[in-house]
Amino acid sequence: MNVLKNMTLGTRLGAGFATVLALTAIMITLAIMRFVSVGELSDKIITKDWVKADAAATINATTRANARRTLELLLVTDQVAVAKIHERIDGNKKQISEALETLDKLVYAPEGKKILAGIKESRVAYVASFSKVDKMVAEGKRDEATKLMFAETLPALDALQERIMEISALQKKLVEASGVEIKNDIMSARTLMLIIGLAGMCVGATVAWWLTRTITGQLGGEPDYASSVAREIAAGNLAVDVQLREGDKSSLLAGMKAMRDSLAVIVGQVRQSSDSIATGSSQIATGNADLSQRTEEQASNLQQTAASMEQLTSTVKNNADTACQATQLASSASAVAAEGGVVVGQVVATMEAITASSKKIVDIIGVIDGIAFQTNILALNAAVEAARAGEQGGGFAVVASEVRSLAQRSAAAAKEIKGLITDSVDKVETGSQQVGHAGRTMSDIVAQVKRVNDLIGEISSATSEQTQGISQVGDAVNQLDQVTQQNAALVEESSAAAESLSQQAAKLVEAVSVFRLSHDETRNVIARLQSSSASQSKPVVAHKPVLSKPAPRWAAAPVKPVRAEAAATAAEEHSEWEKF
């Protein structure tokens, strides 16, 4: 018993399972041995006894077939049919010889050897008699062959078949004996496996009871209860009640209870420290957050100012570009107006020339009208003279009349042309007056365009000067914005360091808050917190704006080196920030 008590849990489990496995292995080994024996017997029946029985049946069947073929030889006279019968008889003889060779190889019992020898002797006698009958049939002695068949061949066949039946009966007897042996082996294997199985069950139950008692003794209770206690402690419930058996000081549950008590003390101390760290880091984070917010607002305002200056610079630059374009357009308009004035002058000159030509045409029409009037008078005088001449002047009177008619028509056409020319001259004079007025107006336009061009040039020069001034102001604002951005970055790094410390302190408080202490332990922890933090709370409140006082308290916090350096830089430049 002392040896069993001194065993470890793994050794006990290994010994118990090894015992059960050993019994199982013994049972499997015996079962395999029995099944191998059954398999060997089955293989013997299949590969030997059954083959011998099949060979004996083959000899019996082929011998009977040859007997029928011999009778057919006595009846058939066709040589082709006789040749086919001989061919079949030879094939059957070959099968019989092969079957006899198989029996000779497989038959090993003395009784079987004796029967096989009798089969061979009977077959020799039968074959000799059959050869005689076959010879007589070939010689045409069918009657003698028939007598010999019934007198000698058929009795020899019956003797051969009796031997064949004897060996068939022997093989049947051997197969039945093998079957009985297989059945006995199966029954003995079943009985042995049942006995060993019951023994294994008993041993397994004993080992299970022993292992259960051992494991529960080392656990100090049920595994489910120990698991539930472990889960409660893992969930942070340090107030869980661990129930132990009387006198239990070394079990797993006893160790878990001691662990719970130690964890309660440690968690109380950690909670005290985490609360102090959280308070200080929260104050630092709040101050840095305010400073960061003010700096960001200042940087944002400067960015907006810089953006406005850039927009103003862009607008003035656009105005300057527009003024330059307007100057160019005004110059182009002035050139176009000057060209228009020249063209209008040319038009006025052309209109005056047309007026002069029209007046000359009027004069020429007046001459034509005078000539027509005089021609009319002359024709009238000629007609008067012709009338005075009488019949001799009749032809001349006719000519004078036609001339007068043409003179009148010329006078009428000249009057119409004169009226049209007069009207054209009047209109040309009116157009000349209007063109002259347009020329004077174009001259005024050219003068005004030149004046506008001069004004736009002055505006362009003033806009260029404004652009340079605004650009200088924008550069100054951008430099101020860059400096403010750098300051904001420094403040942001300091704020990030303080925020990181605050977050880590909050995570520590959150991690510690998971643990739940018992009522008495909670009061003790609170009392220790009040007594230990009484002297530390006042300095923290009094020196809230100062960042250098609480520094040693969170020097051990796992803040990244970059953030720590940023926080130190912000603390050193505190006076500069206040001034800024």
Number of C-alpha atoms within 10 A of each C-alpha: 5 6 6 10 10 10 12 11 14 9 12 19 18 11 15 19 16 12 15 18 14 13 19 17 12 15 20 14 12 15 18 13 13 20 16 12 16 20 13 13 18 17 13 15 19 13 12 19 23 17 18 26 20 17 22 26 17 19 24 20 14 19 22 16 14 21 18 13 18 22 14 14 23 21 13 13 13 9 10 10 13 19 12 12 19 17 12 16 20 13 14 20 17 13 17 21 14 15 20 20 12 17 23 15 11 16 19 10 8 9 11 19 16 13 19 21 13 18 23 15 15 21 20 14 19 22 16 15 22 23 14 15 26 20 14 18 22 16 10 13 14 18 12 12 25 20 12 17 22 11 12 17 25 16 15 22 23 14 19 24 21 17 24 24 17 17 26 20 14 18 23 16 13 15 21 13 12 18 16 12 15 20 13 13 17 17 13 14 19 14 12 15 18 13 12 18 16 11 15 20 14 13 16 18 13 13 19 15 12 14 18 14 12 18 18 15 16 16 18 22 17 13 13 9 15 19 12 12 22 19 12 17 20 12 12 21 19 25 19 17 12 15 14 15 12 6 6 13 13 12 17 18 26 19 14 16 20 14 13 23 16 12 17 23 17 12 22 22 16 16 22 20 18 22 18 21 22 21 17 25 26 19 18 24 22 18 18 25 19 12 19 22 16 14 22 19 13 16 21 15 13 19 19 13 16 21 15 13 19 19 13 16 21 15 13 20 19 14 17 22 15 14 22 18 14 17 22 15 14 20 17 14 17 21 15 13 20 18 14 17 21 15 13 20 17 14 17 21 15 13 20 17 13 17 20 15 13 19 16 12 17 20 13 14 21 17 13 17 21 14 15 22 17 14 21 23 14 16 22 17 14 21 21 14 15 20 15 12 13 10 11 11 16 15 11 17 23 14 15 23 17 13 19 23 15 16 22 17 14 19 22 14 15 21 16 13 16 19 14 13 17 16 13 16 20 14 13 19 17 13 17 20 15 13 19 18 14 17 21 15 13 19 18 14 17 21 15 13 21 19 14 17 22 15 13 21 18 13 17 21 14 12 20 17 14 16 21 14 12 19 19 13 15 21 14 13 19 19 12 16 21 15 13 20 19 13 19 21 16 19 26 24 22 28 26 20 26 27 22 20 27 24 16 19 25 19 14 18 20 13 15 19 14 14 20 20 23 14 10 9 17 16 12 13 20 15 12 15 18 12 11 13 15 11 10 12 14 11 12 18 12 9 12 17 14 14 20 12 12 18 14 8 13 17 11 8 13 12 17 11 10 12 20 20 15 21 22 17 15 22 17 13 11 14 10 10 14 8 6 9
